[in-house]
């Protein structure tokens, strides 16, 4: 009886895009190797034909380094744009796969973990020395995958690998393991509301053509005021605090001044 359990799953397949979920241990173990290894991954990837976009979602503690390298290379060689989303954690060989992304996105609550490969082995002294030499060569391959993405030096990368390092989303972006953080739903809702408010004000300005337009705090509802306070403070926090302290003006006044200048 074959074991049909796989560590990945292709879903939502259309002519333009497909979603790939890597949510398990990356392994070649099974009753039949082709059921659970990079071999079957290759077969299913080829069935996608000419999709232009593959969204790779990862939540995995990793597994076999060579399997991870194979999937990394298969994705890198594909003609589609590869968008990687670290839904929970991308650890060990799963972090290698993440490096295949043209863009890597991480929620602020996600993590990445990198380390050197390890193994269980037995044998005499000569055999153990050879095993260590082999692992050094394997490390050359996955270091190459990381270096294709990160903006740190190879020496710094090796230090992180030696220390078996857990990285936050912010640290990943700083060092180039990832490209962007994903806003949480509440923050995104606030930004959408503010953007809608600004868009409406721009439309109002355009409708007046050459006529000069100004707005007052009375024209803004309470929710918009609060969201704009948060939004503009985030962008101009240092300058706002400086003006409030020096000129003893209210934040709402500065906010409206900002919008009026924006609408000129």
Secondary structure, DSSP 8 states (H G I E B T S, - for coil): ------SEEEES--SSEEEEEE-S-B---SSSHHHHSHHHHHHHHHHTTT-SEEEEEEEE--B-HHHHHHHHHHHHHSSSEEEEEEEEEEETHHHHHHTT-SEEEEETT-EEEE----------HHHHHHHHHHHHHHHHHHHHHHHTT--S-HHHHHHHHHTTEEEEHHHHHHHTS-SEEE--HHHHHHHHHHHHHHHHHHHHHHHTTTS-----GGGS-HHHHHHHHHHHHHHHHHHHHHHHHHH---HHHHHHHHHHHHT-
